[in-house]
Amino acid sequence: MNNETDFSELNSDQRSDWLTDVLIIGSGAAGLRAALAASESADVTLITKTTLKESNTLYAQGGIAVAMNVDDTVALHVEDTCSAGCGLCDVSAVETMVSEGIPRVTELLEWGANFDWEGALPRFTQEAAHSRKRIVHKGDATGRETTDVLIQRVLNTERIRVISDAFAVDLLTDETSVDDKNACYGVSAIVDGKIIHIYAKATILATGGLGRLYPCTSNPEVATGDGFATALRAGCEMIDMEFVQFHPTTLFLDGAPNFLISEAVRGEGGKLVNIRGEQFMDKYHEKGELAPRDVVSRAIQNEMLLTGFPCVYLDITHKSSDFIHDRFPTITATTKHYGLDISIDLIPVRPGAHFMMGGIRTNSDTETNILGLFACGEVACTGVHGANRLASNSLLECLVFGVRAGNNAAAFAATQTSQSPPITHQSNSKTTDSEATNITLDKDTLLAIKDAICDTLWENVAIERDCEGLEITLADLEAIGDEIGICPSSPTTVQTTCVELCETVNMLHVAWIITKAALVRTESRGAHYRADFPEKDDTVWQRRIIITKDHEPEIVELTCSTNP
């Protein structure tokens, strides 16, 4: 059975409007798992930007953190997660993720996930900042294995329809009298070069990350932050946007892509050395190579500055060739393609943008401040990661909150009537067609604008920040916006069927809120390091920053899960 929909085979009326109970935007682990959960009681439409398989999940190497080992406990996993989060984790949400993660991983195994085993248990490995071996994996291709299992089930579930190559432009929203909230009724999307409108009783954003806002990243090309920008324009509260995690080790080699070298390489004993051949991590942290990611990333950057060399090296050559090839087949094959044999050669690496801890503010039930709109996965922020995500908690988060989003969206949809929503085809509740911006730019110009956004973020809003650099980037983004007629601090809809233009505008909006939040937080915590405020300040900053499109950033107290 294949339930993918080919829009080219539909007539014009069928392509202009689409009705569904639950709409899911995104096909990573969170979106796929949400679709499966929602389909138990609702008809589901899942749309994805390119192919069903292409997402950050596909490229996840390390594994899934889960407290299933004989010497592990939920309490220990919660403690490690909160420690890595540097005092900003929502403990209640973390407890939910860790405890519900056990049945989520168990069912994944029951569905046929072919993870590595050791006797009667999965083979658990160690990763940075974990106090126990709790990472289940399939070699270094856990994301691919997870994706394959979930996609197979989605394609064989009758109540799920899949639309590929569908770019979500803006949420369809309207004002409602319920608690003075806006309500979401679906999305406008570009399909086959035309705008279509997909109406839904409940909508789930599961669009993944934003690593492509930076020139060096582990993320695939689709990760341009579209879901963050779409949510911002619709009126969602965005929270913790200053916390962009940089993975310490991405491949740095002429002609090679920015390929992730898994945390698990260090978990299996890999050592970091500088160009002089000196091991250096012990002088930065007592856990050495297994220190939290922000510490390792800053240490690598500092060694690059001290030596004047553009990378450091990861050494796993003390392990046998058979072990390396069996444990890391994807890394072995990729590096071999570019002339490296990692059983005898050092791996040149440097940090790259990897994960966004912040995002759309949700509670533990994945509800946003917009009625009928739910969010899960990397685009959402339940507070489970705090200021710095613990390694391999990302797939766990996707599975747990994907199920919660699917169940809650289906339950909400069941309370709604089957009538068409009371709105016209508008991109959001505050923007009419006459107010939308109409821009025409060629692809070379758009590529240059994207590069300019990436360059200013990399220069001033990356591993280290300071006031001067952040203000420079805000000015740069305003100047870029002036060139194309877009104000980055006042997100508006763009009338276009050009996906590249939509991506560019989205990147501009998201870059602005990341930079603005980073300027507001005058301390260093987790992935956010201010060179002009190098210390953590719990007396003032054990708080979170919320940004919306119509208001200045709001600083709020850290609390357990509450309704947004």
Secondary structure, 3 states (H helix, E strand, C coil): CCCECCHHHCCHHHHHEEEEEEEEECCCHHHHHHHHHHCCCCCEEEECCCCCCCCCHHHCCCCEECCCCCCCCHHHHHHHHHHHCCCCCCHHHHHHHHHHHHHHHHHHHHCCCCCCEECCEECCECCCCCCCCCEECCCCCHHHHHHHHHHHHHHCCCCEEEECCEEEEEEEEEECCCCCCEEEEEEEEEECCEEEEEEEEEEEECCCCCHHHCCCECCCCCCCCHHHHHHHHHCCCEECCCCEEEEEEEECCCCCCCCECCHHHHHCCCEEECCCCCECHHHCCCCHHHCCHHHHHHHHHHHHHHHCCCCEEEECCCCCHHHHHHHCHHHHHHHHHCCCCCCCCCEEEEEEEEEECCEEECCCCCECCCECEEECHHHEECCCCCCCCCCCHHHHHHHHHHHHHHHHHHHHHHCCCCCCCCCCCCCECCECCCCCEECCCCHHHHHHHHHHHHHHHHHHCCCCECHHHHHHHHHHHHHHHHHHCCCCCCCCCEECCCHHHHHHHHHHHHHHHHHHHHHHCCCCECCECECCECCCCHHHHCEEEEEECCEEEEEEECCCCCCC
